[in-house]
Amino acid sequence: MNEKSKKNKDIGLRIKKIRKSQNKTLEEFGKLFSPPASKSIVSRWESGKSIPSVERLQKLSQIAKCSIDDILYGTLKENILMLVNAILSYSKYEEDSLENKLVNVGNSTLRISEVDFFIGLFNNDTFERPPEHLRGLINDNRRKEYQEWKKGTLDKNGFSKKGIEYIVNVSEDIAKAKDIKAYEHEELLDIILGEEKRHFEDMRYTNESLRDSVLFGLDDLIDNIDTFVSVYNNKTKEWVQLNNEIDYSYYESIKNFLWETYSEFLSLYGGYEE
């Protein structure tokens, strides 16, 4: 089946879902349009053999209380879930030389290395911690209990159910805020992979993570400005001031300001979580 045929078939399935939600037969559903659509025309829509006109698509969107894009391309959440599952369903590559090979995901492409990293996160199931009584298991009986618990957190393909739900929901929120459309797979993949990386680095959307992100940024900034005026000598184990046009007192005043900001931030919001 070519791409166009598949797309038309998907549209047909969505139209059929709309009809079923209205509890209408093919004939009854056709009468909702002006002029009415015959039973055979509705059947052709649902089978993907033809696509409704713009006027009838507008009527369909009114009936279903959704956008025309939702009918033609599916909802934002459906497309994000499709992309996540498409990545997770990709079979592992066998040769290291294929690391940078591009693979099709939706209407876009990803490098195998990105796919492999994504799959690894969901295989490791880092989205759900076991209950307290199942941590630090020692004997076989409790190990079996742990395995039963873990099995319940995974889908039929062995991937984290909570992880998939988390990535889909947070990616949908961000895509909506950016006004990204369901068919803009390149942009959606950027969001999905970005949220996966954020989660993998333990940067959640919480007050604690926001605070830690600021502290990380200040740490990096304080470290980075040192490289403008000095380098570390591995032999002498000392920092050596560079001969450049930077006034050292100017550098010192900026660094003192950053340290004061850092200290003030700690006093107001506390430090990293242990």
C-alpha positions as a Markdown table, in Angstrom:
| # | Residue | x | y | z |
|---|---|---|---|---|
| 1 | Met | 0.0 | 0.0 | 0.0 |
| 2 | Asn | 1.5 | 3.4 | -1.0 |
| 3 | Glu | 1.5 | 6.4 | 1.2 |
| 4 | Lys | -1.5 | 8.1 | -0.4 |
| 5 | Ser | -3.6 | 4.9 | -0.1 |
| 6 | Lys | -2.7 | 4.5 | 3.5 |
| 7 | Lys | -3.5 | 8.1 | 4.3 |
| 8 | Asn | -6.9 | 7.8 | 2.6 |
| 9 | Lys | -7.6 | 4.5 | 4.5 |
| 10 | Asp | -6.7 | 6.3 | 7.8 |
| 11 | Ile | -9.1 | 9.1 | 6.9 |
| 12 | Gly | -11.8 | 6.5 | 6.2 |
| 13 | Leu | -11.3 | 4.9 | 9.6 |
| 14 | Arg | -11.7 | 8.3 | 11.3 |
| 15 | Ile | -14.9 | 9.0 | 9.3 |
| 16 | Lys | -16.2 | 5.6 | 10.3 |
| 17 | Lys | -15.4 | 6.3 | 13.9 |
| 18 | Ile | -17.4 | 9.6 | 13.7 |
| 19 | Arg | -20.4 | 7.8 | 12.2 |
| 20 | Lys | -20.3 | 5.1 | 14.8 |
| 21 | Ser | -20.1 | 7.8 | 17.6 |
| 22 | Gln | -23.4 | 9.1 | 16.2 |
| 23 | Asn | -25.0 | 5.7 | 16.2 |
| 24 | Lys | -26.0 | 6.1 | 12.5 |
| 25 | Thr | -26.2 | 3.7 | 9.6 |
| 26 | Leu | -24.4 | 4.6 | 6.4 |
| 27 | Glu | -27.7 | 5.8 | 4.9 |
| 28 | Glu | -28.7 | 7.8 | 8.1 |
| 29 | Phe | -25.2 | 9.4 | 8.3 |
| 30 | Gly | -25.4 | 10.5 | 4.6 |
| 31 | Lys | -28.6 | 12.4 | 5.3 |
| 32 | Leu | -26.7 | 14.7 | 7.7 |
| 33 | Phe | -25.1 | 16.4 | 4.7 |
| 34 | Ser | -26.5 | 18.9 | 2.2 |
| 35 | Pro | -27.0 | 17.7 | -0.4 |
| 36 | Pro | -27.3 | 14.3 | 1.2 |
| 37 | Ala | -24.5 | 11.7 | 0.5 |
| 38 | Ser | -25.7 | 8.3 | -0.7 |
| 39 | Lys | -25.0 | 5.1 | 1.2 |
| 40 | Ser | -22.4 | 4.1 | -1.4 |
| 41 | Ile | -20.6 | 7.5 | -1.1 |
| 42 | Val | -20.3 | 7.2 | 2.6 |
| 43 | Ser | -19.1 | 3.6 | 2.2 |
| 44 | Arg | -16.4 | 4.9 | -0.3 |
| 45 | Trp | -15.3 | 7.5 | 2.3 |
| 46 | Glu | -14.9 | 4.9 | 5.0 |
| 47 | Ser | -13.0 | 2.5 | 2.8 |
| 48 | Gly | -10.6 | 5.2 | 1.7 |
| 49 | Lys | -11.6 | 5.0 | -1.9 |
| 50 | Ser | -12.6 | 8.7 | -2.0 |
| 51 | Ile | -12.3 | 11.8 | 0.2 |
| 52 | Pro | -15.2 | 14.1 | 1.1 |
| 53 | Ser | -15.3 | 17.5 | -0.5 |
| 54 | Val | -14.2 | 20.6 | 1.5 |
| 55 | Glu | -17.8 | 21.4 | 2.2 |
| 56 | Arg | -18.5 | 17.9 | 3.5 |
| 57 | Leu | -15.3 | 17.9 | 5.6 |
| 58 | Gln | -16.5 | 21.1 | 7.2 |
| 59 | Lys | -19.8 | 19.4 | 8.1 |
| 60 | Leu | -17.9 | 16.4 | 9.4 |
| 61 | Ser | -15.9 | 18.6 | 11.7 |
| 62 | Gln | -19.1 | 20.2 | 13.0 |
| 63 | Ile | -20.6 | 16.8 | 13.6 |
| 64 | Ala | -17.5 | 15.4 | 15.4 |
| 65 | Lys | -16.7 | 18.8 | 17.1 |
| 66 | Cys | -13.2 | 18.6 | 15.9 |
| 67 | Ser | -11.0 | 20.3 | 13.3 |
| 68 | Ile | -10.7 | 19.3 | 9.7 |
| 69 | Asp | -7.0 | 18.6 | 10.3 |
| 70 | Asp | -8.1 | 16.0 | 13.0 |
| 71 | Ile | -10.1 | 14.2 | 10.3 |
| 72 | Leu | -7.4 | 14.4 | 7.6 |
| 73 | Tyr | -4.4 | 13.7 | 9.8 |
| 74 | Gly | -5.6 | 12.5 | 13.2 |
| 75 | Thr | -5.3 | 14.4 | 16.5 |
| 76 | Leu | -2.1 | 15.8 | 17.8 |
| 77 | Lys | -2.0 | 13.1 | 20.5 |
| 78 | Glu | -2.6 | 10.3 | 18.0 |
| 79 | Asn | 0.3 | 11.4 | 15.8 |
| 80 | Ile | 2.7 | 11.8 | 18.8 |
| 81 | Leu | 1.7 | 8.3 | 20.0 |
| 82 | Met | 2.2 | 7.0 | 16.5 |
| 83 | Leu | 5.7 | 8.5 | 16.3 |
| 84 | Val | 6.7 | 7.2 | 19.7 |
| 85 | Asn | 5.5 | 3.7 | 18.8 |
| 86 | Ala | 7.2 | 3.9 | 15.4 |
| 87 | Ile | 10.5 | 4.6 | 17.1 |
| 88 | Leu | 10.0 | 1.8 | 19.7 |
| 89 | Ser | 8.9 | -0.7 | 17.1 |
| 90 | Tyr | 12.1 | -0.3 | 15.1 |
| 91 | Ser | 14.2 | -3.4 | 15.2 |
| 92 | Lys | 17.8 | -3.1 | 16.5 |
| 93 | Tyr | 20.5 | -2.6 | 14.0 |
| 94 | Glu | 23.3 | -5.2 | 13.9 |
| 95 | Glu | 26.3 | -3.4 | 12.5 |
| 96 | Asp | 28.1 | -0.5 | 14.2 |
| 97 | Ser | 28.7 | 1.0 | 10.7 |
| 98 | Leu | 25.0 | 1.6 | 10.5 |
| 99 | Glu | 25.0 | 4.0 | 13.5 |
| 100 | Asn | 24.4 | 7.1 | 11.4 |
| 101 | Lys | 22.0 | 5.5 | 8.9 |
| 102 | Leu | 18.6 | 7.3 | 8.5 |
| 103 | Val | 15.4 | 5.5 | 9.2 |
| 104 | Asn | 11.8 | 6.6 | 8.4 |
| 105 | Val | 9.6 | 7.6 | 11.3 |
| 106 | Gly | 6.3 | 9.1 | 10.2 |
| 107 | Asn | 6.9 | 11.7 | 7.6 |
| 108 | Ser | 10.4 | 12.3 | 8.9 |
| 109 | Thr | 13.7 | 10.6 | 9.4 |
| 110 | Leu | 15.9 | 9.8 | 12.4 |
| 111 | Arg | 19.4 | 8.6 | 12.8 |
| 112 | Ile | 19.6 | 5.0 | 14.1 |
| 113 | Ser | 21.7 | 6.2 | 17.0 |
| 114 | Glu | 18.8 | 8.4 | 18.2 |
| 115 | Val | 16.4 | 5.5 | 17.8 |
| 116 | Asp | 18.7 | 3.2 | 19.7 |
| 117 | Phe | 19.0 | 5.7 | 22.6 |
| 118 | Phe | 15.3 | 6.3 | 22.7 |
| 119 | Ile | 14.6 | 2.5 | 22.9 |
| 120 | Gly | 17.2 | 2.1 | 25.6 |
| 121 | Leu | 15.4 | 4.6 | 27.8 |
| 122 | Phe | 12.1 | 2.7 | 27.6 |
| 123 | Asn | 13.8 | -0.7 | 28.0 |
| 124 | Asn | 15.4 | 0.5 | 31.2 |
| 125 | Asp | 12.0 | 1.6 | 32.5 |
| 126 | Thr | 13.3 | 4.7 | 34.3 |
| 127 | Phe | 9.8 | 6.1 | 34.6 |
| 128 | Glu | 8.6 | 4.1 | 37.6 |
| 129 | Arg | 10.3 | 3.2 | 40.8 |
| 130 | Pro | 9.3 | 0.0 | 42.6 |
| 131 | Pro | 7.4 | 0.1 | 45.9 |
| 132 | Glu | 9.6 | 0.5 | 49.0 |
| 133 | His | 9.2 | -3.2 | 50.1 |
| 134 | Leu | 10.5 | -4.4 | 46.7 |
| 135 | Arg | 13.7 | -2.4 | 46.7 |
| 136 | Gly | 17.1 | -4.0 | 47.6 |
| 137 | Leu | 15.8 | -7.5 | 47.1 |
| 138 | Ile | 17.8 | -10.4 | 48.5 |
| 139 | Asn | 16.0 | -13.7 | 48.3 |
| 140 | Asp | 14.4 | -15.5 | 45.3 |
| 141 | Asn | 10.9 | -15.2 | 46.5 |
| 142 | Arg | 11.0 | -11.4 | 46.7 |
| 143 | Arg | 12.8 | -11.3 | 43.4 |
| 144 | Lys | 9.9 | -13.1 | 41.8 |
| 145 | Glu | 7.5 | -10.6 | 43.4 |
| 146 | Tyr | 9.6 | -7.8 | 42.0 |
| 147 | Gln | 9.5 | -9.3 | 38.5 |
| 148 | Glu | 5.7 | -9.6 | 38.7 |
| 149 | Trp | 5.5 | -5.9 | 39.7 |
| 150 | Lys | 7.9 | -4.9 | 36.9 |
| 151 | Lys | 6.0 | -6.9 | 34.3 |
| 152 | Gly | 2.8 | -5.0 | 35.2 |
| 153 | Thr | 4.6 | -1.7 | 34.4 |
| 154 | Leu | 5.4 | -2.7 | 30.8 |
| 155 | Asp | 3.3 | -3.0 | 27.7 |
| 156 | Lys | 3.1 | -6.1 | 25.5 |
| 157 | Asn | 6.3 | -5.1 | 23.8 |
| 158 | Gly | 8.2 | -4.7 | 27.0 |
| 159 | Phe | 8.3 | -0.9 | 27.1 |
| 160 | Ser | 7.3 | 1.3 | 30.0 |
| 161 | Lys | 3.6 | 2.1 | 29.9 |
| 162 | Lys | 4.0 | 5.1 | 32.2 |
| 163 | Gly | 7.0 | 6.3 | 30.1 |
| 164 | Ile | 5.0 | 6.3 | 26.9 |
| 165 | Glu | 2.1 | 8.0 | 28.6 |
| 166 | Tyr | 4.4 | 10.6 | 30.1 |
| 167 | Ile | 6.3 | 11.4 | 26.9 |
| 168 | Val | 3.0 | 11.6 | 24.8 |
| 169 | Asn | 1.3 | 13.9 | 27.3 |
| 170 | Val | 4.1 | 16.3 | 27.9 |
| 171 | Ser | 5.0 | 16.4 | 24.2 |
| 172 | Glu | 1.3 | 17.2 | 23.4 |
| 173 | Asp | 1.3 | 20.1 | 25.8 |
| 174 | Ile | 4.4 | 21.6 | 24.3 |
| 175 | Ala | 3.2 | 21.1 | 20.7 |
| 176 | Lys | 0.0 | 22.9 | 21.5 |
| 177 | Ala | 1.8 | 25.8 | 23.1 |
| 178 | Lys | 4.0 | 26.1 | 20.0 |
| 179 | Asp | 0.9 | 25.7 | 17.7 |
| 180 | Ile | 2.5 | 22.7 | 15.9 |
| 181 | Lys | 0.1 | 20.7 | 13.7 |
| 182 | Ala | -0.5 | 17.0 | 13.9 |
| 183 | Tyr | 1.1 | 16.5 | 10.4 |
| 184 | Glu | 4.3 | 18.4 | 11.3 |
| 185 | His | 6.2 | 15.2 | 12.2 |
| 186 | Glu | 9.7 | 16.8 | 12.0 |
| 187 | Glu | 8.8 | 19.4 | 14.7 |
| 188 | Leu | 6.9 | 16.7 | 16.8 |
| 189 | Leu | 10.0 | 14.4 | 16.7 |
| 190 | Asp | 12.2 | 17.3 | 17.9 |
| 191 | Ile | 9.8 | 17.7 | 20.9 |
| 192 | Ile | 9.6 | 14.0 | 21.6 |
| 193 | Leu | 13.3 | 13.5 | 21.6 |
| 194 | Gly | 13.9 | 16.6 | 23.6 |
| 195 | Glu | 11.5 | 15.5 | 26.3 |
| 196 | Glu | 13.1 | 12.0 | 26.3 |
| 197 | Lys | 16.5 | 13.6 | 26.9 |
| 198 | Arg | 15.1 | 15.9 | 29.6 |
| 199 | His | 13.7 | 13.0 | 31.4 |
| 200 | Phe | 16.8 | 10.9 | 31.0 |
| 201 | Glu | 18.8 | 13.7 | 32.6 |
| 202 | Asp | 16.2 | 13.8 | 35.4 |
| 203 | Met | 15.0 | 17.3 | 34.5 |
| 204 | Arg | 11.3 | 17.0 | 35.3 |
| 205 | Tyr | 8.7 | 19.8 | 35.2 |
| 206 | Thr | 8.8 | 20.4 | 39.0 |
| 207 | Asn | 9.9 | 23.2 | 41.3 |
| 208 | Glu | 13.0 | 21.2 | 42.3 |
| 209 | Ser | 14.0 | 20.6 | 38.7 |
| 210 | Leu | 13.5 | 24.3 | 37.9 |
| 211 | Arg | 15.7 | 25.3 | 40.8 |
| 212 | Asp | 18.4 | 22.7 | 39.9 |
| 213 | Ser | 18.4 | 23.9 | 36.3 |
| 214 | Val | 19.2 | 27.4 | 37.4 |
| 215 | Leu | 22.0 | 26.2 | 39.7 |
| 216 | Phe | 23.5 | 24.0 | 36.9 |
| 217 | Gly | 23.4 | 27.1 | 34.7 |
| 218 | Leu | 25.1 | 29.3 | 37.3 |
| 219 | Asp | 27.7 | 26.5 | 37.9 |
| 220 | Asp | 28.5 | 26.4 | 34.2 |
| 221 | Leu | 28.6 | 30.1 | 33.8 |
| 222 | Ile | 31.0 | 30.5 | 36.7 |
| 223 | Asp | 33.3 | 27.8 | 35.3 |
| 224 | Asn | 33.2 | 29.1 | 31.8 |
| 225 | Ile | 34.3 | 32.7 | 32.5 |
| 226 | Asp | 37.5 | 31.3 | 34.0 |
| 227 | Thr | 38.5 | 30.1 | 30.5 |
| 228 | Phe | 38.5 | 33.7 | 29.3 |
| 229 | Val | 41.4 | 34.7 | 31.6 |
| 230 | Ser | 43.2 | 31.5 | 32.4 |
| 231 | Val | 44.0 | 27.8 | 31.6 |
| 232 | Tyr | 44.9 | 24.9 | 33.8 |
| 233 | Asn | 48.5 | 23.7 | 33.6 |
| 234 | Asn | 48.5 | 19.9 | 33.9 |
| 235 | Lys | 52.2 | 19.8 | 34.8 |
| 236 | Thr | 52.2 | 22.4 | 37.6 |
| 237 | Lys | 48.6 | 21.7 | 38.6 |
| 238 | Glu | 47.9 | 25.4 | 38.6 |
| 239 | Trp | 45.7 | 27.9 | 36.8 |
| 240 | Val | 47.8 | 30.2 | 34.6 |
| 241 | Gln | 46.5 | 33.7 | 33.6 |
| 242 | Leu | 46.5 | 34.2 | 29.9 |
| 243 | Asn | 48.0 | 37.3 | 28.2 |
| 244 | Asn | 44.9 | 38.9 | 26.7 |
| 245 | Glu | 43.0 | 42.2 | 26.6 |
| 246 | Ile | 40.7 | 41.3 | 29.5 |
| 247 | Asp | 41.2 | 43.6 | 32.6 |
| 248 | Tyr | 41.6 | 41.0 | 35.5 |
| 249 | Ser | 39.8 | 43.3 | 37.9 |
| 250 | Tyr | 36.8 | 43.4 | 35.5 |
| 251 | Tyr | 36.8 | 39.6 | 35.4 |
| 252 | Glu | 37.0 | 39.5 | 39.2 |
| 253 | Ser | 34.1 | 41.8 | 39.7 |
| 254 | Ile | 31.9 | 39.8 | 37.3 |
| 255 | Lys | 32.9 | 36.5 | 39.1 |
| 256 | Asn | 32.2 | 38.0 | 42.5 |
| 257 | Phe | 28.8 | 39.2 | 41.2 |
| 258 | Leu | 28.0 | 35.6 | 40.0 |
| 259 | Trp | 29.0 | 34.1 | 43.3 |
| 260 | Glu | 26.9 | 36.6 | 45.2 |
| 261 | Thr | 24.0 | 35.7 | 42.9 |
| 262 | Tyr | 24.6 | 32.0 | 43.5 |
| 263 | Ser | 24.7 | 32.4 | 47.3 |
| 264 | Glu | 21.6 | 34.6 | 47.3 |
| 265 | Phe | 19.8 | 32.0 | 45.2 |
| 266 | Leu | 20.8 | 29.2 | 47.6 |
| 267 | Ser | 19.6 | 31.2 | 50.6 |
| 268 | Leu | 16.2 | 31.8 | 48.9 |
| 269 | Tyr | 15.6 | 28.4 | 47.3 |
| 270 | Gly | 18.0 | 25.9 | 48.8 |
| 271 | Gly | 20.5 | 23.6 | 47.0 |
| 272 | Tyr | 20.4 | 20.4 | 45.0 |
| 273 | Glu | 18.3 | 17.5 | 46.1 |
| 274 | Glu | 20.3 | 14.7 | 47.7 |
